[in-house]
Amino acid sequence: MFRIQLTNLQKFKLKVVGRVKLENVRY
């Protein structure tokens, strides 16, 4: 369970970071 939660958190963080990077590039 913990491993799955950690992987999900990592994926979510990667998505958030990716969106932030895209926004930074746009602006």
PDBQT receptor file of N, H, CA, C and O in Angstrom, charges set to zero:
ATOM      1  N   MET A   1       0.847  -1.208   0.000  1.00  0.00    +0.000 N 
ATOM      2  CA  MET A   1       0.000   0.000   0.000  1.00  0.00    +0.000 C 
ATOM      3  C   MET A   1       0.875   1.247   0.000  1.00  0.00    +0.000 C 
ATOM      4  O   MET A   1       0.663   2.179  -0.776  1.00  0.00    +0.000 OA
ATOM      5  N   PHE A   2       1.857   1.242   0.884  1.00  0.00    +0.000 N 
ATOM      6  H   PHE A   2       2.030   0.485   1.514  1.00  0.00    +0.000 HD
ATOM      7  CA  PHE A   2       2.696   2.445   0.959  1.00  0.00    +0.000 C 
ATOM      8  C   PHE A   2       3.418   2.682  -0.372  1.00  0.00    +0.000 C 
ATOM      9  O   PHE A   2       3.527   3.817  -0.836  1.00  0.00    +0.000 OA
ATOM     10  N   ARG A   3       3.905   1.604  -0.973  1.00  0.00    +0.000 N 
ATOM     11  H   ARG A   3       3.816   0.682  -0.596  1.00  0.00    +0.000 HD
ATOM     12  CA  ARG A   3       4.629   1.763  -2.246  1.00  0.00    +0.000 C 
ATOM     13  C   ARG A   3       3.709   2.360  -3.298  1.00  0.00    +0.000 C 
ATOM     14  O   ARG A   3       4.103   3.266  -4.032  1.00  0.00    +0.000 OA
ATOM     15  N   ILE A   4       2.474   1.848  -3.374  1.00  0.00    +0.000 N 
ATOM     16  H   ILE A   4       2.154   1.111  -2.778  1.00  0.00    +0.000 HD
ATOM     17  CA  ILE A   4       1.530   2.362  -4.379  1.00  0.00    +0.000 C 
ATOM     18  C   ILE A   4       1.241   3.835  -4.103  1.00  0.00    +0.000 C 
ATOM     19  O   ILE A   4       1.199   4.648  -5.027  1.00  0.00    +0.000 OA
ATOM     20  N   GLN A   5       1.042   4.175  -2.833  1.00  0.00    +0.000 N 
ATOM     21  H   GLN A   5       1.076   3.515  -2.082  1.00  0.00    +0.000 HD
ATOM     22  CA  GLN A   5       0.746   5.570  -2.487  1.00  0.00    +0.000 C 
ATOM     23  C   GLN A   5       1.930   6.458  -2.864  1.00  0.00    +0.000 C 
ATOM     24  O   GLN A   5       1.747   7.549  -3.403  1.00  0.00    +0.000 OA
ATOM     25  N   LEU A   6       3.146   5.983  -2.576  1.00  0.00    +0.000 N 
ATOM     26  H   LEU A   6       3.294   5.097  -2.138  1.00  0.00    +0.000 HD
ATOM     27  CA  LEU A   6       4.331   6.780  -2.895  1.00  0.00    +0.000 C 
ATOM     28  C   LEU A   6       4.421   6.997  -4.405  1.00  0.00    +0.000 C 
ATOM     29  O   LEU A   6       4.682   8.112  -4.857  1.00  0.00    +0.000 OA
ATOM     30  N   THR A   7       4.207   5.934  -5.187  1.00  0.00    +0.000 N 
ATOM     31  H   THR A   7       3.995   5.028  -4.819  1.00  0.00    +0.000 HD
ATOM     32  CA  THR A   7       4.288   6.081  -6.641  1.00  0.00    +0.000 C 
ATOM     33  C   THR A   7       3.216   7.057  -7.118  1.00  0.00    +0.000 C 
ATOM     34  O   THR A   7       3.478   7.884  -7.992  1.00  0.00    +0.000 OA
ATOM     35  N   ASN A   8       2.023   6.972  -6.559  1.00  0.00    +0.000 N 
ATOM     36  H   ASN A   8       1.810   6.301  -5.850  1.00  0.00    +0.000 HD
ATOM     37  CA  ASN A   8       0.949   7.887  -6.966  1.00  0.00    +0.000 C 
ATOM     38  C   ASN A   8       1.335   9.317  -6.616  1.00  0.00    +0.000 C 
ATOM     39  O   ASN A   8       1.121  10.231  -7.411  1.00  0.00    +0.000 OA
ATOM     40  N   LEU A   9       1.905   9.516  -5.422  1.00  0.00    +0.000 N 
ATOM     41  H   LEU A   9       2.079   8.773  -4.775  1.00  0.00    +0.000 HD
ATOM     42  CA  LEU A   9       2.302  10.869  -5.011  1.00  0.00    +0.000 C 
ATOM     43  C   LEU A   9       3.378  11.383  -5.957  1.00  0.00    +0.000 C 
ATOM     44  O   LEU A   9       3.343  12.544  -6.365  1.00  0.00    +0.000 OA
ATOM     45  N   GLN A  10       4.334  10.526  -6.307  1.00  0.00    +0.000 N 
ATOM     46  H   GLN A  10       4.362   9.584  -5.975  1.00  0.00    +0.000 HD
ATOM     47  CA  GLN A  10       5.405  10.950  -7.209  1.00  0.00    +0.000 C 
ATOM     48  C   GLN A  10       4.831  11.346  -8.566  1.00  0.00    +0.000 C 
ATOM     49  O   GLN A  10       5.217  12.366  -9.137  1.00  0.00    +0.000 OA
ATOM     50  N   LYS A  11       3.908  10.536  -9.077  1.00  0.00    +0.000 N 
ATOM     51  H   LYS A  11       3.594   9.707  -8.614  1.00  0.00    +0.000 HD
ATOM     52  CA  LYS A  11       3.291  10.853 -10.374  1.00  0.00    +0.000 C 
ATOM     53  C   LYS A  11       2.550  12.177 -10.282  1.00  0.00    +0.000 C 
ATOM     54  O   LYS A  11       2.649  13.011 -11.182  1.00  0.00    +0.000 OA
ATOM     55  N   PHE A  12       1.802  12.374  -9.188  1.00  0.00    +0.000 N 
ATOM     56  H   PHE A  12       1.721  11.696  -8.457  1.00  0.00    +0.000 HD
ATOM     57  CA  PHE A  12       1.053  13.624  -9.020  1.00  0.00    +0.000 C 
ATOM     58  C   PHE A  12       2.014  14.804  -8.970  1.00  0.00    +0.000 C 
ATOM     59  O   PHE A  12       1.770  15.840  -9.588  1.00  0.00    +0.000 OA
ATOM     60  N   LYS A  13       3.115  14.640  -8.225  1.00  0.00    +0.000 N 
ATOM     61  H   LYS A  13       3.313  13.798  -7.723  1.00  0.00    +0.000 HD
ATOM     62  CA  LYS A  13       4.103  15.723  -8.128  1.00  0.00    +0.000 C 
ATOM     63  C   LYS A  13       4.687  16.012  -9.505  1.00  0.00    +0.000 C 
ATOM     64  O   LYS A  13       4.841  17.172  -9.886  1.00  0.00    +0.000 OA
ATOM     65  N   LEU A  14       5.014  14.953 -10.256  1.00  0.00    +0.000 N 
ATOM     66  H   LEU A  14       4.888  14.010  -9.946  1.00  0.00    +0.000 HD
ATOM     67  CA  LEU A  14       5.582  15.154 -11.597  1.00  0.00    +0.000 C 
ATOM     68  C   LEU A  14       4.594  15.925 -12.466  1.00  0.00    +0.000 C 
ATOM     69  O   LEU A  14       4.991  16.821 -13.211  1.00  0.00    +0.000 OA
ATOM     70  N   LYS A  15       3.307  15.580 -12.375  1.00  0.00    +0.000 N 
ATOM     71  H   LYS A  15       2.984  14.853 -11.770  1.00  0.00    +0.000 HD
ATOM     72  CA  LYS A  15       2.292  16.280 -13.179  1.00  0.00    +0.000 C 
ATOM     73  C   LYS A  15       2.244  17.750 -12.788  1.00  0.00    +0.000 C 
ATOM     74  O   LYS A  15       2.215  18.627 -13.652  1.00  0.00    +0.000 OA
ATOM     75  N   VAL A  16       2.234  18.020 -11.482  1.00  0.00    +0.000 N 
ATOM     76  H   VAL A  16       2.258  17.308 -10.781  1.00  0.00    +0.000 HD
ATOM     77  CA  VAL A  16       2.172  19.415 -11.010  1.00  0.00    +0.000 C 
ATOM     78  C   VAL A  16       3.410  20.172 -11.470  1.00  0.00    +0.000 C 
ATOM     79  O   VAL A  16       3.313  21.294 -11.968  1.00  0.00    +0.000 OA
ATOM     80  N   VAL A  17       4.576  19.552 -11.299  1.00  0.00    +0.000 N 
ATOM     81  H   VAL A  17       4.655  18.641 -10.894  1.00  0.00    +0.000 HD
ATOM     82  CA  VAL A  17       5.829  20.210 -11.705  1.00  0.00    +0.000 C 
ATOM     83  C   VAL A  17       5.812  20.473 -13.205  1.00  0.00    +0.000 C 
ATOM     84  O   VAL A  17       6.222  21.541 -13.659  1.00  0.00    +0.000 OA
ATOM     85  N   GLY A  18       5.336  19.494 -13.974  1.00  0.00    +0.000 N 
ATOM     86  H   GLY A  18       5.003  18.626 -13.606  1.00  0.00    +0.000 HD
ATOM     87  CA  GLY A  18       5.279  19.661 -15.430  1.00  0.00    +0.000 C 
ATOM     88  C   GLY A  18       4.377  20.826 -15.797  1.00  0.00    +0.000 C 
ATOM     89  O   GLY A  18       4.715  21.624 -16.672  1.00  0.00    +0.000 OA
ATOM     90  N   ARG A  19       3.230  20.930 -15.132  1.00  0.00    +0.000 N 
ATOM     91  H   ARG A  19       2.955  20.282 -14.422  1.00  0.00    +0.000 HD
ATOM     92  CA  ARG A  19       2.310  22.037 -15.435  1.00  0.00    +0.000 C 
ATOM     93  C   ARG A  19       2.961  23.357 -15.083  1.00  0.00    +0.000 C 
ATOM     94  O   ARG A  19       2.856  24.325 -15.836  1.00  0.00    +0.000 OA
ATOM     95  N   VAL A  20       3.632  23.405 -13.944  1.00  0.00    +0.000 N 
ATOM     96  H   VAL A  20       3.717  22.619 -13.332  1.00  0.00    +0.000 HD
ATOM     97  CA  VAL A  20       4.292  24.652 -13.524  1.00  0.00    +0.000 C 
ATOM     98  C   VAL A  20       5.364  25.030 -14.541  1.00  0.00    +0.000 C 
ATOM     99  O   VAL A  20       5.492  26.197 -14.910  1.00  0.00    +0.000 OA
ATOM    100  N   LYS A  21       6.134  24.039 -14.994  1.00  0.00    +0.000 N 
ATOM    101  H   LYS A  21       6.030  23.091 -14.694  1.00  0.00    +0.000 HD
ATOM    102  CA  LYS A  21       7.184  24.321 -15.982  1.00  0.00    +0.000 C 
ATOM    103  C   LYS A  21       6.556  24.859 -17.264  1.00  0.00    +0.000 C 
ATOM    104  O   LYS A  21       7.051  25.831 -17.834  1.00  0.00    +0.000 OA
ATOM    105  N   LEU A  22       5.474  24.236 -17.721  1.00  0.00    +0.000 N 
ATOM    106  H   LEU A  22       5.072  23.447 -17.258  1.00  0.00    +0.000 HD
ATOM    107  CA  LEU A  22       4.811  24.696 -18.948  1.00  0.00    +0.000 C 
ATOM    108  C   LEU A  22       4.323  26.129 -18.761  1.00  0.00    +0.000 C 
ATOM    109  O   LEU A  22       4.473  26.962 -19.655  1.00  0.00    +0.000 OA
ATOM    110  N   GLU A  23       3.736  26.416 -17.592  1.00  0.00    +0.000 N 
ATOM    111  H   GLU A  23       3.615  25.740 -16.865  1.00  0.00    +0.000 HD
ATOM    112  CA  GLU A  23       3.239  27.774 -17.342  1.00  0.00    +0.000 C 
ATOM    113  C   GLU A  23       4.401  28.758 -17.347  1.00  0.00    +0.000 C 
ATOM    114  O   GLU A  23       4.291  29.847 -17.910  1.00  0.00    +0.000 OA
ATOM    115  N   ASN A  24       5.524  28.378 -16.717  1.00  0.00    +0.000 N 
ATOM    116  H   ASN A  24       5.614  27.494 -16.259  1.00  0.00    +0.000 HD
ATOM    117  CA  ASN A  24       6.689  29.265 -16.679  1.00  0.00    +0.000 C 
ATOM    118  C   ASN A  24       7.191  29.523 -18.098  1.00  0.00    +0.000 C 
ATOM    119  O   ASN A  24       7.557  30.651 -18.429  1.00  0.00    +0.000 OA
ATOM    120  N   VAL A  25       7.211  28.493 -18.935  1.00  0.00    +0.000 N 
ATOM    121  H   VAL A  25       6.914  27.576 -18.666  1.00  0.00    +0.000 HD
ATOM    122  CA  VAL A  25       7.691  28.665 -20.314  1.00  0.00    +0.000 C 
ATOM    123  C   VAL A  25       6.745  29.592 -21.066  1.00  0.00    +0.000 C 
ATOM    124  O   VAL A  25       7.190  30.461 -21.815  1.00  0.00    +0.000 OA
ATOM    125  N   ARG A  26       5.446  29.412 -20.869  1.00  0.00    +0.000 N 
ATOM    126  H   ARG A  26       5.084  28.706 -20.261  1.00  0.00    +0.000 HD
ATOM    127  CA  ARG A  26       4.479  30.266 -21.571  1.00  0.00    +0.000 C 
ATOM    128  C   ARG A  26       4.682  31.724 -21.186  1.00  0.00    +0.000 C 
ATOM    129  O   ARG A  26       4.725  32.610 -22.039  1.00  0.00    +0.000 OA
ATOM    130  N   TYR A  27       4.806  31.953 -19.883  1.00  0.00    +0.000 N 
ATOM    131  H   TYR A  27       4.771  31.233 -19.190  1.00  0.00    +0.000 HD
ATOM    132  CA  TYR A  27       4.983  33.342 -19.441  1.00  0.00    +0.000 C 
ATOM    133  C   TYR A  27       6.450  33.740 -19.585  1.00  0.00    +0.000 C 
ATOM    134  O   TYR A  27       6.817  34.871 -19.268  1.00  0.00    +0.000 OA
TER     135      TYR A  27
